[in-house]
Amino acid sequence: MTDTATGELAAAAAGSAATIYACGITPYDATHIGHAATFIAWDLLVRAWRDAGHEVSYVQNVTDVDDPLLERAARDGENWRDLADREIARYRSDMEALRVLPPTHLIGAVEALPDIERFISLLADRGALYDLDGDLYFSRAYDVAFGSVSGLDREAMTVLSEERGGDPGRPGKKDPLDALVWLAARPGEPAWEAPSGPGRPGWHVECAAIATRYLGPVFDVQAGGVDLIFPHHEMSASHARVALGEAEPVFARRYAHAGMVRLDGEKMSKSLGNLVFVSALLAEGTDPMAVRLAILAHRYRHDWDWTQPGLAAAVERLARWRQAAGLGAAQTSESAASGEPALADGPVLSDGPVPSDGPVPSGASVPSGASVLAAVRERLADDLDAPGALAAVDRWADAVIATRSSAPGSARLVRDTVDALLGIAL
């Protein structure tokens, strides 16, 4: 994958185990296409890891107590916990419809409060925290490697901090970029007892605590949208380096970031109100596999635009793939009736050899199922090149439809490849 911190391609995981922490949702609204694109990117990584034989641990958080959630609940006259629970359930349903494999652990901030409090105590033991009117701040001066994730200068950091939930202009801070780790209780807001007094955690320390609690002080990939590079991922890594810095390295070995999804040239975001919701598309009768294919038509690191023509192209692509799979299945059935061997049962994701397609019918020029599997694997290994993987399946499908023939077993192998590695059910 492309490592944001270095700008270079690097192996996402080198050992038999593969570990990833992906920043999850703040559940105050429905899952939109931008969310879906981000989580489908990490789903591709997890599928590729599993196919390569890695034992995968995937942790994702849910920021189920935060200002946007509380503000939305207050606006709508709803209990904040009820709002969070409803939107978490909708998020799970949307991800299931899009065939995004669930994380090993999906952890809410409220659930993780004991872990967050322990982590804050570690920062306090390092002397890295200070009190400001009852709120606790992390002093970035304690981390000599601060800035190593984003590579930004101070001016750019300050601007982004202001735009993305920070408070660089708050009087009394030792440094404008210092991050809040514990917000003292405010009237009418939820709060929990803690050694530093009643309150609730900051965003960055939440992810630092959850990631290191479930994956250890060092793990393979920290993942999220490109808008999380600074301040969120920079701050989470900084917190971890200071709290757990006895050994090297600390926190993520690699940082992976998905591009933004736009609508009419504008970033798709809740603050702008220009959202396309997954649940709304599904309610309109859109096949979730077409939604997934529309997303996979774009490289995960690139910004791109969600459009109706793009969705229409995905619907047409899905129909072609299913037509080819049906023709190939019929060909396999004929071969089986004539005594020719068909593909044995079993998933694509295995350590064994790729099953043989059998002989190609005379005169046909259809790529073999084995070649499609190899091409999809090769494209995903190249920084999750989903469009290249789709093109490999396109070539097979177009050839099958044109010749109305394929090698016995090819359709089964292609269908299993598309299912296991791309998450598309044909």
Buried (B, 14 or more C-beta within 10 A) or exposed (E): BBBBBEEEEEEBBEEEBBBBBBBBBBBBBBBBBBBBBBBBBBBBBBBBBBBBEBEBBBBBBBBBBBBBBBEBBEEEEEEBBEBBBEBBEBBBBBBEBBBBBEBBBBBBBBBBBEBBBEBBBBBBEBEBBBEBEBBBBBBBEBBEEBBBBBBBEEEEBBBBBBEBBBBBEBEEBEBBBBBBBBBBBEEEBBBBEBEBBEBBBBBBBBBBBBBBBBBEBBBBBBBBBBBBBBBBBBBBBBBBBBBBBEEEEBBBBBBBBBBBBBBEEEBBBBEEEBBBBBBEBBEEEBBBBBBBBBBBBBBBBEEBBBEEEBBEBBBEBBEBBBBBBBBBBEBBEEBEEEEBBBBEEEEBBEEEEBBBBBEBBEEBEBBBBBBBBBBBBEBBBEBBBBBBBBBBBBBBBBBBBEBBBBBBBBBBBBBBBBBBBBBBBB
